[in-house]
Amino acid sequence: MSDLRASTVADVLRRSAARVPDRVALRFVDSAGREAEWTYAELDDAVTRAAGLLLAAGASKGDRIAAYGKNSDAYLIGFLACARAGLVHVPINYNLTSGELSYLLAQSGSSIALVDPALTGKLDEVRADTGVERVIPLRDDEKSLLAQCGAGPVPELDVDVSDDDLVQLLYTSGTTSLPKGAMMTHRALLHEYLSCLAALDFAEDDRPLHVMPLYHSAQMHVFLLPNLMIGSTNRLVEVPEPGDILRRIQDERISSFFAAPTVWVALANHADFPERDLKSLRKAYYGASIMPGPVLQRLREQLPELGFYNCFGQSEIAPLATVLRPEEHDERPDSAGRPVLFVEAKVVDERGEEVAPGESGEIVYRSPQLCTGYWDKPEETAEAFRGGWFHSGDLVRRDEDGYVFVVDRIKDVINTGGVLVASREVEDALYGHPAVAEVAVVAVPDPKWIERIAAVVVAKGEVTEAELLEHARGRLAGFKVPKEIHFLDDLPRNSSGKLLKRVLRDQLAG
């Protein structure tokens, strides 16, 4: 018998369905215009049917189930079905190369894959090198999970699920090394959902729009699941397109919206932005990567009534660790805020000793939100949890009031001539030039300086390297000014909006 005191991820939906069964839980429109609407009761029943289908397909408690698809109602149902059936969901970025896809499937030991039909060909290319025994279409097929779970009897599931069971492997983005699967329990995610409700001011009558990929922990676990927990009506779209987002905010009176900084930049620069009525939007969330200071300033000036929340963390902590709230942006606009409800943090030096306020160091965590380790990687797990704290790899400083300021990823700090330079400081200086749309600063090997500072710029107007260097010299100490500036049409990013600096480093060093 299941523990009556346990609380699992699937219970989040079950409780809302019992409380507000007839309220619309989810509205979804795919890229072909197919619309779907689910009440809480309908969605809950569909999840139970889907869980029964997975178990009938041969899955057993603890088996890993890969999810390889774009945003859809089917994708959400697949995740919650895994949670209800005691299975371990493995979300996979649909933009991966064949080698990356093969690695994740094999490393996770996934035996079943839930796949968008449009992606089946990519899976077929690598399936022989993995342990995937069965492929189930997520949607757009008469035998898909979605087609089979929408109606019919709701089964009684013969499976016990505890809150300390694994529910998901959240793979790190792999910007500096091979991805590692953070092992997330139901207990960890439930604590994180409560932290989100406390820090982000979600309300039952919110009208949130979800556009970022659900395979990414931020969109799924900071926004969609906590909103389902409180019973709001959620709008989900397949892929983020700036013009469509602006139209939906206006026409559907969206009040709550999260996006990576790259999407916010695209919205602010879109031709429709000044023409749309966006007054319904009251809560704006950003995260997944750093929001350039000048860009945030422009957004706040254009939408003065909109409250911005900076959300900072990483997959291993489910993923929210700190939040800067709207009322805190005026005094500390460049801060990532303070730890959320269930997170304890400190900033330490290389010896693990806590540093004084204002000094830079690595932020480390203790929290029930944390993963239990990395899947099948005991050495990496021991290294990450050394000294009784989880080591994030993020270089930060804290002020006297406990506000966190992100300096950089520890491995992204540039050591030029023995002096450490934070790439973000250089990036913010270049963002101040009106012809700079996007910029990334990286280290390039140098025979004299060991590492020299290089900037890669996406321009939105006519500008030369000499002009940008002159601009930087007026704002930075001489040793922080880039030695070179390169121009690209786009910066390399993954689908969650995270900048892939490793790719830039390899290109410039090659």
N, C-alpha and C positions, 0 to 999 in steps of 0.2 A: 504493500500500500504506500502511496506517495505520502511524504511528510506534509501534514496539514499546515505546518508553519512555513513551508518553503514558498518562495516567490520567484517565478521564472519569467523570462522575457515574454513568452506567449501569454502569461497571465495578465500582462499589461493590456492586451487587446481584450481578453476575456472579461476583465472587470469593467472596461469601458462599454462593452457590448451589453453587459448586465445592467449598467447604469443608464445608458442612452442608446438603446437598441435601434431606434428608428432614425437617429441622426446620421447624416451623411459623413462617413469617415474619410472617404477618398474619392476624388475625381481625377481621372487620368485621360490624357489625350496623347495618342502616339503621333509620330511624324507623318503618318498617312491620313490623319484626321479621325481615327477610331476613338470614340469616346466611351468611357466606362464610368459608372458611378456605383459605389458600394456603401451601404449603411454599415454601421458597426456590427449589427447582428449578421448581415450577409457576409461581411468580411471574416468574422469569427468562424462561421460555419464553413466557409471556403478553406480556411486554414486547417481546420480539423480534417476535412475531406482530403486535402493535399497531403497532410501528415500520414493519413491512412494509406494513400497511394504510394508514398515513398517506402513505407514499411512493407506493403504488399509487393513492392518491386525488389525486395530482398535486402533492404537496408536494415541494419541492427544498431541499437543504441551505441553511440560513440563513433559510428562510421563518419568519414568526412565526405561531404557532398559539395562539389564545386558548383559555383553559380557564375555563368559566363554570359552576361547579357547587359543591355542598356536599361535605363529606367523604364519600369512598367509596373502595373498592378500585379502582374504575374511574378515579377522579381521580388516584390515585397511579400507576397503570399508564400513564395518559396522559402524565404528566410524564416518567416514565422512558423511555417510548417516544420522546418528542421528543428526549430526551438521546441515545438510541441511534441515532436517525435523523439526527442533525445539525441538528435543528430548534430554534427558539427558542420556549420555552414562555412564555406571557403569562398569569399567573394574575390573575383578575378577581374582585373582591368581589361576591358575589351579592346584596348589599343596595343596590347603587348605583341611583340614579335613572336614567331613560332618558338624560338629557343626559350624565351622568357615564359611563355605559356606552358611549354613542356616541363620546365623546371618546377613551376608552382604546382602543377598537377601531380608530378612525381614526388616532390618533396613533401607535400601534404598527405600523400597516400589516398587521394580521392578515388572512390570506387564508382560513384555515380556523378554525372555532370548534368546540370540543368542549363540548357543552352537556347539562346535565341536562334531560330532557324537560319537567319542571315549570317550567323557566325559558325554554323556547323562545318563549313568547308575548312576553316582555320583549325578547328579542333581535329578534324579527320587527318590533317597533315601530321599531327604529332601523337595521335592517340596510341599508336603502337608502342611508343616509348614511355607510356604511362600505365598506371594501374586502373584506368577508367574502364569498367566492365559494361556500363550501360549509359546511354545518352537519352535524356528525356527533354523534348522541346518545352520551352517555357510558355510559348504562345504561338499564334498564327499557324496552328496545325490542329487537325481534329483529334489527334491523340496527345495534345499538349497538356501540361499540368493545368493550365488555365481552363481549357475546354472541359476537363474531367472534374474540376473541383467546384464549378459554379452552381451545380444543382444536384439533387438526389439526397439519399439518406445521409445523415451525419453519423459516422461510426463512433463506437466506444473504443478508445485506444488502450491497448494493453501494454503500457510502458510507464515506468516510474522515472520522473525527471526531478532531480534535486537542484537546488540553487548553486551548489558547488560543482556541478557538471560543466564541462566545456560546452559552449554554444557556438563559438566562432573562432576561426583563425584569421586574425587581421594581419596581413602581410605589410611590412614596412615598405615604403615607396622605392627603396633601392637606389637613392640618389648617390650614395657613396659606396655601396657594396651589394652583394646578392641579398635579395629580400629575405627577411626572417618572419616566421609566422608567430605573432603574439597570441598566446593562448588565453582567450577571454571566457570567463565563466558567466553564468546567469547573474550571480551575485555581483560581480564587478560591474556589469552593464546596468543593473537596477540601481546601484548606488550612483552611478554616473547620471542616470536619468533624473534622479532626485536633485543632484547638484545642478543640472541644467535648469530644472524648474525654479530652483531658488535664485540662480544667478541671472537668468535671461528673461524673466518676467513673462513667461508664456501664460496665456489665459484661454479659458474654454471658448470664448467668443472670438478668438483670433482667426484670421483667414490667411494661413501661411501658404506660400508658394515654394515648392521644392524643385530645383533645377539642376543641382550638382549631382554627380554620379552616386548612386546608392551603394556601389561597391566601396566607396570611400567612407571611412568611419564617421567623419564629421556630418555629412548629410543624413546618414542613417541614424546615428546614435546621439547626435546633439540636437537634431531638429525633428526628423520624422517620428521616431519612436516616442520621445517625450511628448510631442503633440498628440499622438494617439493615446498616450497615457492619460491626458487630461480631457480628451473627448472633443478636440477641435475638428473642423472640416478642412482637410488637406487637399491642395491642388498639386499634382505631380505632372511634370512634362518629361519627354524622352531625352531631349538634349537642350542645353542652354543656347538660345539665339537672342541677341540683344533686342532686336526689334519686336520679337514675339513676347519677350519678358515685359517690355515697357507697355505693350498693348494689354497684356493680361493684368498687370498691376492696375491700369486704368479701368478696363472693362469689368473685371471681376472684383474690384475694390479690395485688392490684396492689402493686408495690414502688416504682414510679417514676412521677411525675406532674407535668406542667407546666400552669399556668393563669395567665391574666392576673389581676391583683389583684382585679378585680371578681368573678371566679368564686370566688376564695378567700374573699372577703367573704361571698358567697352561701352557700358551703359552711359557713362558721363560724356563720352565722345560721340555717341550716336546722334544722327541728325534728328531723330524723333524725340530726343530727351527733353528739349525745351518746349515741345508742342504737346506733350502728354500731361494729363491731369493726374498727378501722383500724390495727391493730398491724403488719400486713404492709407498710404504707407506710413506707419508709425514706428516700427522697429526694424532696424537694419543691422544685419550681422555680417561680419567679415572674419576671415581666418584662413587657415591652410597654408598661407605664406604671408609675408610682411606686406602691409599696405603702405605704399610710399607716402610720406608725410604730406607733400604738396598735393597729391591726388585726394587724400582724405580731406584736406582743407578746402579744396574746390567743391567736393561733394557736400560738405556741411554748409558752405556758403550758398549753394544752389538749392538745398533742401533744409532750411533752418529749423523746421519743426520736427525733423526726423531724428530719432534717437539712435546713435550708433553704438554697437557693442563689439569690442575686439575679443575674439575667442582664440585662446592659445593652448596648445597641448600637443599630443602625439598619439599614435595608434595604441601604444602600450598602456596608456592611462584612459582609454575607452571613448573619446580621446581628450575630453576637456579638462584642463588643469587650472587655468586662470582666466579671468574675465575683467576687462575694463568697461565699466558701465557708462551710459550716456552722460550722466552728471559729472563723471570723472574725466571726460575728454577735454574740457576747457583747460584744466590745470595741467594735465599730463597726456597730451594727445599722442605721444610716442610710446606710451606704456602699454604693456600687455595686461595690466591690472593686477589683481591679487588672487590668491588661491580660492577655489570654489569650496563648497560646503564640506565635501569629504576628502579634501586634498591637503596634506601637510607638506611644506616645501622648505628647503633651505639652500643657500648658495655656498659652494665649497671650493677650495683650491685643489691642486693636484694631489695633496696628501689627505684629502677628505676633511680638512679643517674648515669650519665655517668662516667666511670672510666678513669683514666689517661692511656696514652699509656704504654704498657707493663704489665698492670694489667689484671687479668682474670675477666671475667664477662659473662653475657648472651648476645648474639647478638640478637638485635631486628630490625625489618624492617618497613619501609613505602614504598609502591610500588603499582602501578596499576596492577602488576602481582599477587597480593595477592588474595587468596580466599575471598569470602564474609562471611565466617564462616563455621561451621560444621553442616551438615545436621541433623536437629531435635535434636540438642544439644545446646540449648541457654546458659546454664551455662558454658560449656566448651568454647563456642565462646567468651563470655564476659571475661573469664579468659585469653584467649589467646591474646585478643586485648586490654587488660587493659592499661590505661595510654596513649592511642592514638598511640600505636605501637603494631606490632605483635611480640609476644614473642616466639622465636624459640625453646627454650629448649636446645640450643647448647652452651656449655661453650667455650669461645674463648678469645684470647687477640689480640690486634692490635698494630702494631709498629707505629713509628712516621710518616711513609709514608702511613699509612692506610691499610697495608697488614694484612689480617686475618690469625691467626694461631689457628687451632682447638685444643682445649685441650681435650674435651670429651663431650659426652652427660651429661647434668647436673646430671641426676640420676645415671650415671655410675661412678662418682667420688667416690673413696674409702676413707672413713673416718676411718682411723686406729689409734686408741689411740688419737683421737682428731686432727690428722694431715691429711690434704687432699692430696691424691696421685692420679694423673691422670694415668689411665690404659695405655694410649698410650705410655707414657714414658717407662713404664716397658716392654711393648710389643716390642718396638723398640730395647731395650737393648737385649732381648732374640732373636729377629730376626737376631742379629749380629752373632749368633752361626751357624756354617755351617751345623749342623744337624737339624736345625729347619726349617720346611717347612711352618707351620702356627702356630700362637699362639693367644690366647685370655686371657686377664687378667680380673678377676671379683672379687667382694667382697663376702666373706663367713662369716656368723654370727660367732662371737667369744666371749666367756664369759669374756675374759680379755681385748681384744682390741676393742670390739664392732663389728668391721669388720676386718678380716684379708685378706691379699692379696693372691689369688690363681691364678695360671697360668695353662691353658690347652693347651697342645702342640701336634701338629701333626708332627711327626719326619720323616725325609727323610734319616736317617742313624742311626747307633747305638749310643745311648746317654743315660745317666742315669740322674736321678733327681739330684744327688749330683754334677755331672758335670755342669748342667745348673745353679744350684744355685751358684756354684763357679764362673761361667761366669758372672752372674748377679752382684755378690758382687764386681767384678772388675769395674763395670760400673755405679752402683747405690748407693745412700746413703743407709745405713743399714735399715732404716725404709721402704724403697721402695722395698727391695728384697722380693720376694714371700715367704710366709711361707710354701707353698706346691706346687708341680707341678704334674699334672695328664696328662696321655697320652691317646689320642683318635686317631682313624683312620681318622675321619673327624670331622670338626666343624659344628654345626647346623647353617644353613643359609636358608633364603628364596630364591626364584628363581631369585630375582634381585641381589643376592650376598650379601645382608646385613646380618651381623652376628647377630644371635639371642642369645644375652648374657643372656636374661631372662631364656632361657632353661638351660644354663650352671649353672646359679645361683641356679635354682630349683634342678638340679641334685646333685650339690655339697652340698647343704644344707639339702638334704633329708636323 
